[in-house]
Amino acid sequence: MKWVFETIAVAFAMFSAVPVPQPIWNEKNMRYALCAFPLVGVVCGVAWFGWSALAEKLAFPLIFRAAGFCLLPVWLTGGIHLDGYADTCDARSSYGDMEKKQKILKDPHCGAFAVIRLCMYFVLWFALCCSFQPAEKGLLCMGLGFVLSRALSGLAVASFPLAKNTGLAHTFASAADKKRVKEILLFLTGFLMIWLVKFGGWNGAAMIFVALAVFWHYYIVSKKEFGGISGDLAGWFLQRAEIWMLAALVICQLLEAKL
């Protein structure tokens, strides 16, 4: 059982800022680390539930409650996925060839387009958090959404072509038992989709639709513009999947309120 806890610790150490023991990475605890990645989404979902309960109990102003929803995922993940989002936006905004985009991804400096896109992202994310109705159904749907985005991200790392033979995505992909990882994450993805529809109805169905659309777009863009996926592109996908799922959920809530 030790390797199970080490596998979870590897996933949290890499993809979150949650304090965990730091195991030595080896073949055994890296084999299924991608399967443990969605557990970080569970923590994000639980944090949203906890913050919503606290905000209601203490009667926080709407804008303060929304700020908590907006910032909690960043605090819990340490912003690792936002870093990839920023780098990928910078590279894509160059409209250069594949080689130039790959070069921009490797550049440790933050370009102007990265800053612009991050500002745009947080304005929209905060506006959606202000519009989000934190009823039990909505919180559960978004909690499942945090897990679904990571299940799909892990599935992509195990399935999609890689852009290069170095980097974070290559490290996890090369160490993974790809066949078993894909089977586990496909099962988890299907399980999450069933429960999203069961608990959220058409709200959950809308979130599934946009998540799959972003996933397909991720595959097309990564293959066409970068020659495959990388750690930066994985972060870009995850951030886009989550903001689109929240947007779909908020739109459904607004439509339900008017019916």
Sine and cosine of phi, psi and omega as CSV:
sin_phi,cos_phi,sin_psi,cos_psi,sin_omega,cos_omega
0.00,0.00,-0.33,0.94,-0.04,-1.00
-0.84,0.54,-0.66,0.75,-0.06,-1.00
-0.91,0.42,-0.47,0.88,0.03,-1.00
-0.91,0.42,-0.75,0.66,0.01,-1.00
-0.91,0.41,-0.58,0.81,0.05,-1.00
-0.92,0.39,-0.62,0.79,0.05,-1.00
-0.88,0.48,-0.71,0.70,0.04,-1.00
-0.89,0.45,-0.66,0.75,0.00,-1.00
-0.89,0.45,-0.63,0.77,0.04,-1.00
-0.87,0.49,-0.72,0.70,-0.01,-1.00
-0.89,0.46,-0.70,0.72,-0.02,-1.00
-0.95,0.31,-0.59,0.81,0.02,-1.00
-0.91,0.43,-0.58,0.82,-0.06,-1.00
-1.00,0.07,-0.65,0.76,-0.19,-0.98
-0.94,-0.35,0.22,0.98,0.04,-1.00
-0.51,-0.86,0.17,-0.99,0.10,-1.00
-0.96,-0.28,0.20,0.98,0.03,-1.00
-0.94,0.33,0.78,-0.62,-0.02,-1.00
-0.91,0.40,0.84,-0.55,0.05,-1.00
-0.66,-0.75,0.35,-0.94,0.12,-0.99
-0.86,0.52,0.55,-0.83,-0.05,-1.00
-0.98,-0.21,1.00,-0.01,0.00,-1.00
-0.96,0.27,0.38,-0.92,0.12,-0.99
-0.97,0.25,0.82,-0.57,-0.03,-1.00
-0.93,0.37,0.75,-0.66,0.05,-1.00
-0.59,-0.81,0.06,-1.00,-0.07,-1.00
-0.85,0.52,-0.60,0.80,-0.09,-1.00
-0.96,0.30,-0.74,0.67,-0.07,-1.00
-0.99,0.11,-0.14,0.99,0.08,-1.00
-1.00,-0.02,-0.30,0.96,-0.14,-0.99
-0.86,0.51,-0.63,0.78,-0.05,-1.00
-0.85,-0.52,0.39,0.92,-0.02,-1.00
-0.88,0.48,-0.57,0.82,0.02,-1.00
-0.90,0.43,-0.48,0.88,0.03,-1.00
-0.95,0.31,-0.44,0.90,0.02,-1.00
-1.00,0.09,-0.27,0.96,-0.01,-1.00
-0.80,0.59,-0.68,0.73,0.01,-1.00
-0.87,0.49,-0.32,0.95,0.04,-1.00
-0.90,0.44,-0.47,0.88,0.09,-1.00
-0.89,0.45,-0.60,0.80,0.07,-1.00
-0.90,0.43,-0.57,0.82,0.06,-1.00
-0.87,0.49,-0.69,0.72,0.01,-1.00
-0.89,0.46,-0.66,0.75,0.03,-1.00
-0.89,0.45,-0.68,0.74,0.02,-1.00
-0.90,0.43,-0.69,0.73,0.04,-1.00
-0.89,0.45,-0.62,0.79,0.02,-1.00
-0.89,0.45,-0.64,0.77,0.06,-1.00
-0.89,0.45,-0.68,0.74,0.05,-1.00
-0.86,0.51,-0.75,0.66,-0.04,-1.00
-0.89,0.45,-0.69,0.72,0.01,-1.00
-0.90,0.43,-0.66,0.75,0.01,-1.00
-0.88,0.47,-0.68,0.73,0.01,-1.00
-0.90,0.44,-0.67,0.74,0.01,-1.00
-0.91,0.42,-0.69,0.72,-0.01,-1.00
-0.89,0.46,-0.61,0.79,0.02,-1.00
-0.95,0.32,-0.66,0.75,-0.04,-1.00
-0.91,0.42,-0.64,0.77,-0.05,-1.00
-0.99,-0.12,0.09,1.00,0.04,-1.00
0.80,0.60,0.76,0.65,0.05,-1.00
-0.90,0.43,0.55,-0.83,0.12,-0.99
-0.87,0.50,0.46,-0.89,-0.04,-1.00
-0.81,0.58,-0.69,0.72,-0.08,-1.00
-0.92,0.40,-0.55,0.83,0.02,-1.00
-0.95,0.30,-0.64,0.77,0.06,-1.00
-0.88,0.48,-0.70,0.72,0.00,-1.00
-0.90,0.44,-0.61,0.80,0.02,-1.00
-0.88,0.47,-0.62,0.79,0.05,-1.00
-0.90,0.44,-0.72,0.70,0.05,-1.00
-0.86,0.51,-0.62,0.78,-0.05,-1.00
-0.93,0.36,-0.66,0.75,-0.16,-0.99
-1.00,-0.03,-0.42,0.91,-0.08,-1.00
-0.83,0.56,-0.74,0.68,0.02,-1.00
-0.87,0.48,-0.53,0.85,0.01,-1.00
-0.94,0.34,-0.70,0.72,0.02,-1.00
-0.88,0.47,-0.69,0.73,-0.09,-1.00
-0.95,0.31,-0.50,0.87,-0.01,-1.00
-0.99,-0.14,-0.18,0.98,-0.05,-1.00
0.96,0.28,0.16,0.99,0.03,-1.00
0.98,0.22,0.26,0.97,-0.07,-1.00
-0.88,0.47,-0.62,0.79,-0.02,-1.00
-0.97,0.23,-0.54,0.84,0.07,-1.00
-0.90,0.43,-0.55,0.84,0.06,-1.00
-0.88,0.48,-0.71,0.71,0.05,-1.00
-0.91,0.41,-0.61,0.79,0.05,-1.00
-0.87,0.50,-0.74,0.68,-0.03,-1.00
-0.89,0.46,-0.72,0.69,-0.02,-1.00
-0.89,0.45,-0.66,0.75,-0.02,-1.00
-0.93,0.37,-0.66,0.75,0.05,-1.00
-0.87,0.49,-0.65,0.76,0.02,-1.00
-0.88,0.47,-0.71,0.71,-0.02,-1.00
-0.92,0.40,-0.70,0.71,-0.03,-1.00
-0.93,0.38,-0.53,0.85,-0.02,-1.00
-0.96,0.30,-0.21,0.98,0.04,-1.00
-0.96,0.26,-0.38,0.92,-0.05,-1.00
0.80,0.60,0.49,0.87,0.04,-1.00
-1.00,0.03,-0.09,-1.00,0.04,-1.00
-0.98,0.19,0.01,-1.00,-0.07,-1.00
-0.86,0.51,-0.66,0.75,-0.03,-1.00
-0.90,0.44,-0.67,0.74,0.00,-1.00
-0.92,0.40,-0.65,0.76,0.00,-1.00
-0.91,0.43,-0.66,0.76,0.05,-1.00
-0.89,0.46,-0.61,0.79,0.01,-1.00
-0.91,0.42,-0.65,0.76,0.02,-1.00
-0.91,0.42,-0.62,0.78,0.03,-1.00
-0.87,0.49,-0.56,0.83,-0.02,-1.00
-0.98,0.20,-0.32,0.95,-0.04,-1.00
-0.93,0.36,0.85,-0.53,-0.03,-1.00
-0.96,0.29,-0.23,0.97,-0.02,-1.00
-0.98,0.18,0.46,-0.89,0.01,-1.00
-1.00,-0.09,0.88,-0.47,-0.03,-1.00
-0.99,0.15,0.18,-0.98,-0.04,-1.00
-0.88,0.47,-0.66,0.75,-0.03,-1.00
-0.92,0.40,-0.54,0.84,0.05,-1.00
-0.89,0.45,-0.70,0.71,0.01,-1.00
-0.90,0.44,-0.70,0.71,-0.01,-1.00
-0.87,0.49,-0.74,0.68,-0.03,-1.00
-0.92,0.39,-0.59,0.81,0.06,-1.00
-0.90,0.43,-0.67,0.75,0.05,-1.00
-0.88,0.48,-0.70,0.71,0.03,-1.00
-0.89,0.46,-0.66,0.75,-0.02,-1.00
-0.88,0.48,-0.75,0.67,-0.07,-1.00
-0.95,0.33,-0.54,0.84,0.08,-1.00
-0.88,0.47,-0.73,0.68,0.00,-1.00
-0.93,0.37,-0.69,0.73,0.00,-1.00
-0.87,0.49,-0.68,0.73,0.01,-1.00
-0.92,0.39,-0.66,0.75,0.02,-1.00
-0.88,0.47,-0.66,0.76,0.03,-1.00
-0.92,0.40,-0.63,0.78,0.04,-1.00
-0.91,0.42,-0.55,0.83,0.06,-1.00
-0.93,0.37,-0.56,0.83,-0.05,-1.00
-1.00,0.08,-0.30,0.95,-0.05,-1.00
-0.92,0.39,0.74,-0.68,0.05,-1.00
-0.99,-0.12,0.94,-0.33,-0.13,-0.99
-0.99,0.14,0.75,0.66,0.15,-0.99
-0.95,0.31,0.20,-0.98,-0.07,-1.00
-0.85,0.53,-0.66,0.75,-0.03,-1.00
-0.90,0.43,-0.68,0.73,0.00,-1.00
-0.91,0.42,-0.68,0.73,0.00,-1.00
-0.91,0.42,-0.64,0.77,0.02,-1.00
-0.91,0.41,-0.67,0.74,0.03,-1.00
-0.88,0.48,-0.71,0.71,-0.02,-1.00
-0.94,0.33,-0.56,0.83,0.08,-1.00
-0.88,0.48,-0.69,0.72,0.07,-1.00
-0.91,0.41,-0.54,0.84,0.04,-1.00
-0.89,0.45,-0.64,0.77,0.05,-1.00
-0.88,0.47,-0.58,0.81,0.01,-1.00
-0.97,0.26,-0.67,0.75,-0.02,-1.00
-0.88,0.48,-0.67,0.74,-0.01,-1.00
-0.87,0.50,-0.59,0.81,-0.02,-1.00
-0.98,0.18,-0.53,0.85,0.09,-1.00
-0.90,0.43,-0.69,0.73,0.03,-1.00
-0.92,0.38,-0.61,0.79,0.01,-1.00
-0.90,0.44,-0.71,0.71,0.04,-1.00
-0.90,0.44,-0.63,0.78,0.04,-1.00
-0.88,0.47,-0.64,0.77,0.02,-1.00
-0.90,0.43,-0.68,0.73,0.00,-1.00
-0.88,0.47,-0.58,0.82,-0.01,-1.00
-0.99,0.12,-0.24,0.97,-0.15,-0.99
-0.87,-0.50,-0.63,0.77,-0.11,-0.99
-0.98,0.21,0.41,-0.91,0.11,-0.99
-0.91,0.42,0.55,-0.84,0.00,-1.00
-1.00,-0.08,0.57,-0.82,-0.03,-1.00
-0.97,0.25,-0.47,0.88,-0.07,-1.00
-0.44,-0.90,0.21,-0.98,-0.04,-1.00
-0.99,-0.12,0.39,0.92,0.07,-1.00
-0.67,-0.75,0.16,-0.99,0.09,-1.00
0.99,-0.17,0.07,-1.00,-0.10,-0.99
-0.89,0.45,-0.74,0.67,-0.03,-1.00
-0.88,0.48,-0.67,0.74,0.01,-1.00
-0.90,0.43,-0.63,0.78,0.00,-1.00
-0.86,0.52,-0.75,0.67,-0.02,-1.00
-0.96,0.28,-0.61,0.79,-0.01,-1.00
-0.92,0.39,-0.68,0.73,-0.05,-1.00
-0.94,0.33,-0.48,0.88,-0.01,-1.00
-1.00,0.08,-0.28,0.96,-0.11,-0.99
-0.98,0.20,0.52,-0.85,0.24,-0.97
-0.99,0.15,1.00,0.05,-0.24,-0.97
-0.84,0.55,-0.66,0.75,-0.04,-1.00
-0.88,0.47,-0.76,0.65,-0.01,-1.00
-0.94,0.35,-0.64,0.77,0.02,-1.00
-0.87,0.49,-0.70,0.71,0.03,-1.00
-0.89,0.46,-0.67,0.75,0.02,-1.00
-0.88,0.47,-0.72,0.70,-0.02,-1.00
-0.91,0.42,-0.72,0.69,-0.05,-1.00
-0.95,0.31,-0.53,0.85,0.11,-0.99
-0.90,0.43,-0.69,0.73,0.05,-1.00
-0.88,0.47,-0.71,0.70,0.00,-1.00
-0.89,0.46,-0.67,0.75,0.02,-1.00
-0.87,0.50,-0.73,0.68,0.03,-1.00
-0.89,0.46,-0.67,0.74,0.02,-1.00
-0.87,0.49,-0.72,0.70,0.00,-1.00
-0.90,0.44,-0.64,0.77,0.00,-1.00
-0.91,0.42,-0.64,0.77,0.04,-1.00
-0.88,0.48,-0.71,0.70,-0.03,-1.00
-0.96,0.28,-0.48,0.88,0.10,-0.99
-0.89,0.45,-0.69,0.73,0.03,-1.00
-0.94,0.34,-0.64,0.77,-0.02,-1.00
-0.88,0.47,-0.72,0.69,-0.05,-1.00
-1.00,0.04,-0.57,0.82,-0.11,-0.99
-0.98,-0.21,-0.20,0.98,-0.03,-1.00
0.88,0.48,-0.73,-0.68,-0.04,-1.00
-0.94,0.35,-0.37,0.93,0.12,-0.99
-0.88,0.48,-0.75,0.67,0.03,-1.00
-0.91,0.41,-0.63,0.78,0.02,-1.00
-0.89,0.45,-0.64,0.77,0.03,-1.00
-0.90,0.43,-0.64,0.77,0.03,-1.00
-0.90,0.43,-0.64,0.77,0.03,-1.00
-0.89,0.45,-0.70,0.71,-0.03,-1.00
-0.86,0.51,-0.74,0.67,-0.04,-1.00
-0.95,0.33,-0.56,0.83,0.03,-1.00
-0.89,0.45,-0.68,0.73,0.02,-1.00
-0.93,0.36,-0.58,0.81,0.04,-1.00
-0.90,0.43,-0.69,0.73,0.03,-1.00
-0.92,0.40,-0.60,0.80,0.02,-1.00
-0.89,0.46,-0.70,0.71,0.03,-1.00
-0.91,0.41,-0.66,0.75,0.04,-1.00
-0.89,0.45,-0.62,0.79,0.06,-1.00
-0.84,0.54,-0.72,0.69,0.01,-1.00
-0.88,0.47,-0.72,0.69,-0.05,-1.00
-0.90,0.43,-0.76,0.65,-0.05,-1.00
-0.90,0.43,-0.72,0.70,-0.05,-1.00
-0.89,0.47,-0.66,0.75,-0.03,-1.00
-0.96,0.28,-0.68,0.73,-0.09,-1.00
-0.97,0.24,-0.67,0.75,-0.14,-0.99
-0.99,-0.14,-0.39,0.92,-0.09,-1.00
-0.81,-0.58,-0.12,0.99,-0.02,-1.00
0.98,0.18,0.17,0.99,-0.01,-1.00
0.60,-0.80,0.01,-1.00,-0.05,-1.00
-1.00,0.00,0.28,-0.96,0.07,-1.00
-0.55,-0.83,0.05,-1.00,0.03,-1.00
-0.87,0.49,-0.63,0.78,0.02,-1.00
-0.90,0.44,-0.70,0.72,0.00,-1.00
-0.92,0.39,-0.54,0.84,0.06,-1.00
-0.89,0.45,-0.66,0.75,0.06,-1.00
-0.91,0.41,-0.65,0.76,0.05,-1.00
-0.85,0.52,-0.71,0.70,0.02,-1.00
-0.88,0.47,-0.75,0.66,-0.10,-1.00
-0.88,0.48,-0.69,0.72,0.00,-1.00
-0.90,0.43,-0.65,0.76,0.01,-1.00
-0.93,0.36,-0.64,0.77,0.01,-1.00
-0.88,0.47,-0.68,0.74,-0.06,-1.00
-0.95,0.33,-0.64,0.77,-0.01,-1.00
-0.95,0.32,-0.57,0.82,0.05,-1.00
-0.94,0.34,-0.61,0.79,0.05,-1.00
-0.91,0.42,-0.66,0.75,0.05,-1.00
-0.91,0.42,-0.64,0.77,0.04,-1.00
-0.88,0.48,-0.69,0.72,0.02,-1.00
-0.89,0.46,-0.66,0.75,0.00,-1.00
-0.91,0.42,-0.71,0.71,0.00,-1.00
-0.90,0.44,-0.69,0.73,0.02,-1.00
-0.87,0.49,-0.69,0.73,0.03,-1.00
-0.89,0.46,-0.65,0.76,0.03,-1.00
-0.89,0.45,-0.66,0.75,0.01,-1.00
-0.91,0.41,-0.64,0.77,0.03,-1.00
-0.92,0.40,-0.65,0.76,0.01,-1.00
-0.90,0.45,-0.62,0.78,-0.01,-1.00
-0.91,0.43,-0.44,0.90,-0.03,-1.00
-1.00,-0.02,-0.25,0.97,-0.03,-1.00
-1.00,0.08,0.00,0.00,0.00,0.00
